[in-house]
Every structure is written in structure tokens, then in C-alpha cells.
Amino acid sequence: MNKTPSHLILSRRDLLKLLAVVGVTATGGYVLYEDAPWLGYDQQANYNHRPFEKDSTLSAQMRELIRFAALAANAHNTQPWKFAIQENAIEIHPDYARRLPSVDPNDRELWISLGCALENLLTAARAAGYTTEVTYPDAADFIRVHLIADTAQPSPLFDAIPLRQNTRSEYNRQPVKSNNLDQLQTLPLEPNAVLRLATNRDDLETVLEYVNQGNLSQYADKAFLDELIYWLRFNKKEALASLDGLYTRCSGNPEGPRWLGQILVASTKPQQQADVDAKKLRSSSGAIVIAAESDNKTAWVRTGQVYERMALTMTSLDIKLAFLNQPIEVAGVREQLQSAVGLGNALPQLLVRFGYADAMPRSLRRPVEQVLF
Ligand SMILES: Cc1cc2nc3c(=O)[nH]c(=O)nc-3n(C[C@H](O)[C@H](O)[C@H](O)COP(=O)(O)O)c2cc1C
């Protein structure tokens, strides 16, 4: 006799939840998944990364553009942004309540994160049929994107937005195809941005020296570790409750209760962490330093744009990438890296490794409602 598998039998509680879901669908529509904390992690991640939904009304399109903007890379997955919808414009504001005072005391990475979101927004806006004019945060403390209706320009970079991820696993060491490397080397840059690409093993070992130094300094720093632990999500329940932060499985680590995760992270020996990252860098096909000739808000936003453009380009070529920013986050080591890779006056802003690997679980995002003013 066929028996229904036990996981398919709905409990009374599940049934009530299901009825609640149906009720919300009937009245409200798409907010339902985002507000449904009992959903599984993968369902939530799929929902966050669902394809762009075209709509004929400008206000609905603006919300979709904001959802795509918020899929961008951002430091510790703090999602340090707030968006304002204006007539024919979207503003991206910093959310200083989500800053990282220990690892990012000058809000440099916060503004880079806003630049990543800006690049996604511009790429999605072009594909949805708008040309754009950007006002950078020189005087004001926010970015403004003016939208002008035009013909739609879909692109492989637009398709890559929901697929891009920071892939923290070991890679397979295979060199990146030379035509793809050429494409990266000729990536259109923003004013004052500089790119340095290292693919030979000697150059990677040079970069590794500074990654090691960064790790040894950060993992001996209690304030750095406390901040990291605050943003770590040690299990699905924590990740789904906050829809932000660093979920352990996205870094290839197992789940567990917070009390245990906290002890393990706080007792990581600096050399242990350096060894793990050395293996990861050596498994990669190359590394890239993104630098800028100035060190102010606009330069940081433009750095974020260059990074996200590069990440979307790599994603479209099935190349994976991950940050190793430790040497840039530690004062003193940043300047050593700057001269070791021959950057002249340009200051390193981001360090990225790249290569081939399988995808990892995706990180979550807060719903548009939570990131609007
Ligand atoms: C400015 C900036 C700095 C980052 N630094 C690191 C880092 O040092 N190490 C790391 O593993 N990820 C780093 N990340 C990646 C974020 O943790 C990642 O983008 C975020 O968790 C969201 O995940 P996703 O990119 O896979 O969507 C950084 C991202 C940005 C924008």
C-alpha cells in the first residue's frame, strides 16, 4: 500500500500557516514570501533573487530597480542603504545605523557598498528602458539617479545580477581563458580608478604576504572579532529572522547554536585563519586590486561601481570571485600593498581573487519595504 511520506503530512500548525499564506495572497500579493519567517532558507534566497518583474507603472518599476540594486555585494551583508523614491529619480542614502565601526571606521566600505548597489541599479534601469544621470555624493550625503524613459537595453550583465555571489570556497586552480582575461583587463573603468591584475604564481605569493599580515592583525583584535560575531548568522533561523548578515553556510561552514559559534570564532587562532585564506588564494586563478587616485565618498562609490561591473562580467563568463580585503582594512598594511603592487599614488580599495568553482548558497536580502524611507 502507498503511504504518504511523513514530511508531506501537514500538521494543524502548518495548515494554519498555509491558510494564512493563501489569505495574504488574496489580499496583498508579493509581500507574502518576504514576510513569511517559516519559509525555508533556499525558498527565501530564491525569492530574493527572482528574475526582474517588468511592470508598466513607474512606481512598480522603481521598486523592482531597488530590489535589484539591493542584490549587490555589500560589506558583511549589512545592507547599509536606504532608498528614496522621488519623481523620476531614486536616491541611495547611507544607513549609518548599519556601519561597521571596527573594520570600517571611515565608512569607506559602506560607500563602496552603495556604489555596488548603484551599478546594479544603473544596469537594471538600462535593461528596463531608462537612461540615467547620476549625481555623486560630493556635497550631499547621498547618490541620486535621475531616470529618463528610453529604449530598453538588455545585457548579459543585467542577467547576471541575480546570479552574482561572493564565492568563499576553494577554487580549482584552472587558469582563466585568455580571451576572458582580456575582457577583464579592458573593463570600462570609472574616472580615477585603477586596476591591477595578478595571474602568475609569484605575484599571487606577493599579494598573499599582505593577506597574511591582515589576517594576523584582525584575528588578534577583539573589537574586530566582536563585530564579526555580531553580523554572523550561525544558523538558518538567525539568517531568516534578520534577512541580513553572514550566514555560516555561505562561507562553507556548518550551522550551529550561537553560543557555540561565538566560542569557535572568538578562539580562532590568527595563524589558523591566515592558513585557510592562503589555501583559498593559492586555489585561485588570479587576484585583482581595485585602487583609486583619491580617498573620498565619490571615489569609494566609483570603486563600488567598478567592482560590481567586474563581478557581473565575471558572473556572465561563469568565473567566480571573492573578496580578500584584510590587507586594505588594516592601516599600515594597506600602504605596503600599495607599493608592492606598484600602484604609485593610487590607494588600494578592494582585493579580489577569482577562478572557477561551484556556486555556494546565496545570501539573503531584506525586502524592499524595509529599505525604503
Ligand atoms: C566593500 C566590501 C567589502 C567586503 N569585504 C569582504 C571580505 O573581506 N571578505 C569576504 O569574505 N567578503 C567580503 N565582502 C563580501 C560581502 O560579505 C558579501 O557581498 C555579502 O555578504 C553579500 O553576499 P553576496 O555578495 O554573495 O550577495 C565585502 C563586500 C564589500 C562590498
PDBQT file of the ligand as one rigid body, heavy atoms in Angstrom, charges set to zero:
ROOT
HETATM    1  C1  LIG A 401      33.242  46.793   0.473  1.00  0.00    +0.000 C 
HETATM    2  C2  LIG A 401      33.069  45.321   0.669  1.00  0.00    +0.000 A 
HETATM    3  C3  LIG A 401      33.968  44.615   1.455  1.00  0.00    +0.000 A 
HETATM    4  C4  LIG A 401      33.843  43.227   1.607  1.00  0.00    +0.000 A 
HETATM    5  N1  LIG A 401      34.790  42.536   2.314  1.00  0.00    +0.000 NA
HETATM    6  C5  LIG A 401      34.747  41.190   2.359  1.00  0.00    +0.000 A 
HETATM    7  C6  LIG A 401      35.813  40.434   2.923  1.00  0.00    +0.000 A 
HETATM    8  O1  LIG A 401      36.839  40.989   3.317  1.00  0.00    +0.000 OA
HETATM    9  N2  LIG A 401      35.693  39.086   2.968  1.00  0.00    +0.000 N 
HETATM   10  C7  LIG A 401      34.595  38.454   2.471  1.00  0.00    +0.000 A 
HETATM   11  O2  LIG A 401      34.550  37.225   2.525  1.00  0.00    +0.000 OA
HETATM   12  N3  LIG A 401      33.583  39.149   1.904  1.00  0.00    +0.000 NA
HETATM   13  C8  LIG A 401      33.627  40.476   1.826  1.00  0.00    +0.000 A 
HETATM   14  N4  LIG A 401      32.626  41.172   1.199  1.00  0.00    +0.000 N 
HETATM   15  C9  LIG A 401      31.519  40.428   0.588  1.00  0.00    +0.000 C 
HETATM   16  C10 LIG A 401      30.238  40.532   1.378  1.00  0.00    +0.000 C 
HETATM   17  O3  LIG A 401      30.344  39.839   2.600  1.00  0.00    +0.000 OA
HETATM   18  C11 LIG A 401      29.084  39.994   0.520  1.00  0.00    +0.000 C 
HETATM   19  O4  LIG A 401      28.945  40.823  -0.601  1.00  0.00    +0.000 OA
HETATM   20  C12 LIG A 401      27.781  39.964   1.303  1.00  0.00    +0.000 C 
HETATM   21  O5  LIG A 401      27.854  39.021   2.350  1.00  0.00    +0.000 OA
HETATM   22  C13 LIG A 401      26.596  39.582   0.414  1.00  0.00    +0.000 C 
HETATM   23  O6  LIG A 401      26.813  38.351  -0.209  1.00  0.00    +0.000 OA
HETATM   24  P1  LIG A 401      26.815  38.199  -1.803  1.00  0.00    +0.000 P 
HETATM   25  O7  LIG A 401      27.845  39.131  -2.345  1.00  0.00    +0.000 OA
HETATM   26  O8  LIG A 401      27.151  36.768  -2.052  1.00  0.00    +0.000 OA
HETATM   27  O9  LIG A 401      25.448  38.571  -2.297  1.00  0.00    +0.000 OA
HETATM   28  C14 LIG A 401      32.745  42.553   1.015  1.00  0.00    +0.000 A 
HETATM   29  C15 LIG A 401      31.836  43.276   0.226  1.00  0.00    +0.000 A 
HETATM   30  C16 LIG A 401      32.004  44.646   0.032  1.00  0.00    +0.000 A 
HETATM   31  C17 LIG A 401      31.064  45.404  -0.880  1.00  0.00    +0.000 C 
ENDROOT
TORSDOF 0
